[in-house]
C-alpha cells in the first residue's frame, strides 16, 4: 500500500501534504483522459466495422435482385417473402430498441442484428426491382457522397447537433404524417417534396447519431457498451437516405 505523504506543522503535529497539480500529477490525469479517449476510439472503430459489414450484406441483396433474373422472378411470384421480411425486420427492431439488455448481451445482439440486416437487405432488394439499374446505382452513388460528406462534417464541426433530439423527433412525426397523405393523394410534386424532406431529415439524423457516437465535447453521447445500437442507428439513417433519394428519382 502506498504511503500518504505528511508534513510537520509548527506545533509538532503531522497532517497530510496538500496535493498540487505539479507535472507528475498531471501525467496521471492525462493518462486517465487518454484511457477514456482510447475507449471511445475503439468504440467508433467497432461501430464502423459493424456498419461496413451491414452495408456490404445489403448491397449483396440489392445486386442479387437487380442482376439475377431468377431471384427477381421468384420474389415476384412469392409476395409473402417481402411480407415475412418486413414482419421480421419490424419485430427485431422493436426488440432491440426496447430491450437494452438484449442488444448489449453477446452473442444475442449480433444474432438479432444479423437477422435485422438480412431482413432489411431483402426488403431493399425487392424494392430495387421496381426501379431501373441506372436509378438504383445513381441513388447508391448520391447516398455515398452525402453520407461521407455528412460524416466528415460531424467529426469536424463545432456545432452540437446532439441537442436536436426533440426537434428531430417532431420533424419525423411531421414527415410520417406527410407520407400517409402522399400515399392517399399521390402526385409527382407531392412525391418529390416528400422525398426531399425525408432525405433532409435523415441526413440530420445521420449527423445527430454520428455526434452521439463521437462523444467528446458534445453535450450528449451514447455509451461505448451500445456499439450494436449505434451501428443500427447509422445503418437506418443511411438506408432511409437511400430510399428517399431512390423515391425522388421516379
C-alpha positions as CSV (number, residue, x, y, z in Angstrom):
1,X,0.0,0.0,0.0
2,X,1.4,3.4,-0.9
3,X,2.2,5.8,2.0
4,X,0.4,9.0,2.4
5,X,3.0,11.9,2.5
6,X,2.8,14.0,5.6
7,X,4.3,17.4,6.6
8,X,5.2,18.5,10.2
9,X,3.4,21.6,11.5
10,X,5.0,24.2,13.9
11,X,3.2,22.6,16.9
12,X,4.7,19.2,16.1
13,X,1.5,17.6,14.6
14,X,1.5,15.7,11.3
15,X,-1.0,16.4,8.6
16,X,-1.3,15.2,5.0
17,X,0.5,17.3,2.5
18,X,-1.6,19.4,0.1
19,X,-1.8,17.9,-3.4
20,X,-0.8,20.3,-6.1
21,X,-1.2,20.0,-9.9
22,X,2.5,19.5,-10.5
23,X,3.8,18.0,-13.7
24,X,3.9,14.5,-12.2
25,X,0.2,14.6,-11.1
26,X,-0.8,16.0,-14.5
27,X,0.7,12.9,-16.2
28,X,-1.7,10.7,-14.2
29,X,-4.6,13.0,-15.2
30,X,-3.6,12.9,-18.8
31,X,-3.3,9.1,-18.6
32,X,-6.9,8.9,-17.4
33,X,-8.1,11.1,-20.2
34,X,-6.1,9.1,-22.7
35,X,-7.7,5.9,-21.4
36,X,-11.2,7.3,-22.0
37,X,-10.3,8.6,-25.4
38,X,-8.9,5.2,-26.3
39,X,-12.1,3.5,-25.3
40,X,-14.1,6.0,-27.4
41,X,-11.9,5.5,-30.4
42,X,-12.1,1.7,-30.1
43,X,-15.9,2.1,-29.9
44,X,-16.0,4.2,-33.0
45,X,-13.9,1.7,-34.9
46,X,-16.1,-1.2,-33.8
47,X,-19.2,0.7,-34.9
48,X,-17.9,1.4,-38.3
49,X,-16.7,-2.1,-38.8
50,X,-20.1,-3.5,-38.0
51,X,-21.8,-0.8,-40.2
52,X,-19.5,-1.8,-43.1
53,X,-20.5,-5.4,-42.9
54,X,-24.2,-4.4,-42.7
55,X,-23.9,-2.2,-45.9
56,X,-22.0,-5.0,-47.7
57,X,-24.7,-7.5,-47.0
58,X,-27.4,-5.0,-48.0
59,X,-25.6,-4.3,-51.3
60,X,-25.2,-8.0,-51.9
61,X,-29.0,-8.4,-51.7
62,X,-29.7,-5.4,-53.9
63,X,-27.2,-6.7,-56.6
64,X,-28.7,-10.2,-56.4
65,X,-32.3,-9.0,-57.2
66,X,-31.1,-6.4,-59.7
67,X,-28.9,-8.6,-61.9
68,X,-30.2,-12.2,-61.2
69,X,-33.4,-12.7,-63.1
70,X,-34.5,-16.0,-61.5
71,X,-34.2,-14.4,-58.0
72,X,-36.2,-11.4,-59.2
73,X,-38.9,-13.7,-60.7
74,X,-39.0,-15.8,-57.5
75,X,-39.9,-12.9,-55.2
76,X,-42.4,-11.5,-57.7
77,X,-44.2,-14.9,-57.7
78,X,-44.0,-15.2,-53.9
79,X,-45.0,-11.9,-52.4
80,X,-45.2,-13.5,-48.9
81,X,-41.3,-13.3,-48.8
82,X,-41.5,-9.5,-48.7
83,X,-44.2,-9.6,-46.0
84,X,-42.2,-12.1,-43.9
85,X,-39.1,-9.9,-44.3
86,X,-41.0,-6.8,-43.2
87,X,-42.5,-8.5,-40.1
88,X,-39.1,-9.9,-39.1
89,X,-37.4,-6.6,-39.5
90,X,-40.1,-4.7,-37.5
91,X,-40.2,-7.3,-34.7
92,X,-36.4,-7.4,-34.3
93,X,-36.2,-3.6,-34.4
94,X,-38.8,-3.4,-31.6
95,X,-36.9,-6.0,-29.5
96,X,-33.5,-4.2,-30.0
97,X,-35.0,-0.8,-29.3
98,X,-36.9,-1.7,-26.2
99,X,-34.7,-4.5,-24.6
100,X,-31.4,-2.8,-23.7
101,X,-30.1,-6.0,-22.1
102,X,-30.6,-8.0,-25.3
103,X,-28.7,-5.6,-27.5
104,X,-25.8,-5.4,-25.1
105,X,-25.5,-9.2,-24.4
106,X,-23.2,-11.2,-26.7
107,X,-23.9,-13.2,-28.9
108,X,-27.7,-12.3,-28.8
109,X,-27.0,-8.7,-30.0
110,X,-25.1,-10.0,-33.1
111,X,-27.7,-12.6,-33.8
112,X,-30.6,-10.0,-33.7
113,X,-28.5,-7.5,-35.8
114,X,-27.8,-10.2,-38.4
115,X,-31.5,-11.0,-38.6
116,X,-32.4,-7.4,-39.0
117,X,-29.8,-6.7,-41.6
118,X,-30.8,-9.7,-43.6
119,X,-34.5,-8.8,-43.5
120,X,-33.7,-5.2,-44.3
121,X,-31.4,-6.2,-47.2
122,X,-34.1,-8.5,-48.6
123,X,-36.6,-5.7,-48.4
124,X,-34.3,-3.3,-50.2
125,X,-33.6,-5.9,-52.8
126,X,-37.3,-6.3,-53.5
127,X,-37.9,-2.6,-53.6
128,X,-35.0,-2.1,-56.0
129,X,-36.6,-4.4,-58.6
130,X,-39.2,-1.6,-59.1
131,X,-36.6,0.7,-60.5
132,X,-34.1,0.5,-63.3
133,X,-30.5,-0.4,-62.6
134,X,-29.4,3.2,-63.5
135,X,-31.8,4.7,-61.0
136,X,-30.6,2.4,-58.2
137,X,-26.9,3.0,-59.0
138,X,-27.4,6.7,-59.1
139,X,-29.2,6.6,-55.7
140,X,-26.4,4.5,-54.3
141,X,-23.8,7.0,-55.6
142,X,-25.6,10.0,-54.3
143,X,-26.2,8.3,-50.9
144,X,-22.4,7.5,-50.6
145,X,-21.4,11.1,-51.4
146,X,-24.0,12.5,-48.9
147,X,-23.1,10.1,-46.1
148,X,-19.3,10.6,-46.5
149,X,-19.7,14.4,-46.5
150,X,-22.0,14.5,-43.5
151,X,-19.8,12.1,-41.6
152,X,-16.7,14.3,-42.1
153,X,-18.8,17.3,-41.2
154,X,-20.0,15.6,-38.0
155,X,-16.4,14.9,-36.9
156,X,-15.1,18.4,-37.8
157,X,-17.9,20.8,-36.9
158,X,-18.1,22.6,-33.5
159,X,-21.9,22.7,-33.8
160,X,-23.5,20.4,-31.3
161,X,-26.3,18.5,-33.0
162,X,-26.9,16.2,-30.0
163,X,-29.2,18.9,-28.6
164,X,-31.6,18.5,-31.5
165,X,-33.2,15.2,-30.4
166,X,-36.6,16.6,-29.6
167,X,-36.7,18.7,-32.8
168,X,-35.8,15.7,-35.0
169,X,-38.5,13.6,-33.4
170,X,-41.1,16.2,-34.1
171,X,-39.9,16.5,-37.7
172,X,-40.0,12.7,-38.0
173,X,-43.7,12.7,-37.0
174,X,-44.4,15.5,-39.5
175,X,-42.7,13.6,-42.3
176,X,-44.6,10.4,-41.3
177,X,-48.0,12.1,-41.5
178,X,-47.0,13.8,-44.8
179,X,-46.1,10.3,-46.1
180,X,-49.5,9.0,-45.2
181,X,-51.2,11.9,-47.1
182,X,-49.0,11.4,-50.1
183,X,-49.9,7.7,-50.1
184,X,-53.6,8.5,-50.3
185,X,-53.2,11.5,-52.7
186,X,-50.3,10.6,-55.0
187,X,-48.8,13.2,-57.3
188,X,-45.4,13.9,-58.8
189,X,-45.0,17.2,-57.0
190,X,-46.1,15.9,-53.6
191,X,-43.9,12.8,-54.0
192,X,-40.9,15.0,-54.8
193,X,-41.4,17.2,-51.8
194,X,-41.9,14.2,-49.6
195,X,-38.7,12.6,-50.9
196,X,-36.6,15.7,-50.4
197,X,-38.0,16.3,-46.8
198,X,-37.3,12.7,-45.9
199,X,-33.8,12.7,-47.3
200,X,-33.0,16.0,-45.5
201,X,-34.5,14.7,-42.2
202,X,-32.4,11.5,-42.1
203,X,-29.3,13.5,-43.2
204,X,-29.8,15.5,-40.0
205,X,-30.3,12.2,-38.1
206,X,-27.0,10.9,-39.5
207,X,-25.2,14.0,-38.1
208,X,-27.0,13.6,-34.8
209,X,-26.3,9.9,-34.4
210,X,-22.7,10.3,-35.5
211,X,-22.0,13.0,-32.9
212,X,-23.8,10.9,-30.3
213,X,-21.3,8.2,-31.1
214,X,-18.3,10.5,-31.1
215,X,-19.0,12.0,-27.7
216,X,-16.2,14.3,-26.7
217,X,-17.2,17.9,-26.2
218,X,-20.8,17.2,-27.3
219,X,-23.5,17.5,-24.6
220,X,-24.9,14.0,-25.1
221,X,-23.2,10.8,-26.1
222,X,-24.0,7.1,-26.4
223,X,-22.3,4.6,-24.1
224,X,-19.5,2.5,-25.5
225,X,-21.4,-0.6,-24.5
226,X,-24.1,0.3,-27.1
227,X,-22.0,-0.3,-30.2
228,X,-24.7,-2.5,-31.7
229,X,-27.3,0.2,-31.2
230,X,-25.0,2.9,-32.5
231,X,-24.3,0.8,-35.7
232,X,-28.0,0.2,-36.1
233,X,-28.9,3.9,-35.9
234,X,-26.3,4.8,-38.5
235,X,-27.4,1.9,-40.7
236,X,-31.1,3.0,-40.6
237,X,-30.1,6.6,-41.3
238,X,-28.2,5.6,-44.5
239,X,-30.9,3.2,-45.6
240,X,-33.6,5.8,-45.3
241,X,-31.5,8.4,-47.1
242,X,-31.1,5.9,-49.9
243,X,-34.8,5.1,-50.1
244,X,-35.9,8.7,-50.2
245,X,-33.3,9.5,-52.9
246,X,-34.5,6.5,-54.9
247,X,-38.1,7.7,-54.5
248,X,-37.1,11.1,-55.8
249,X,-35.7,9.5,-59.0
250,X,-39.1,8.4,-60.1
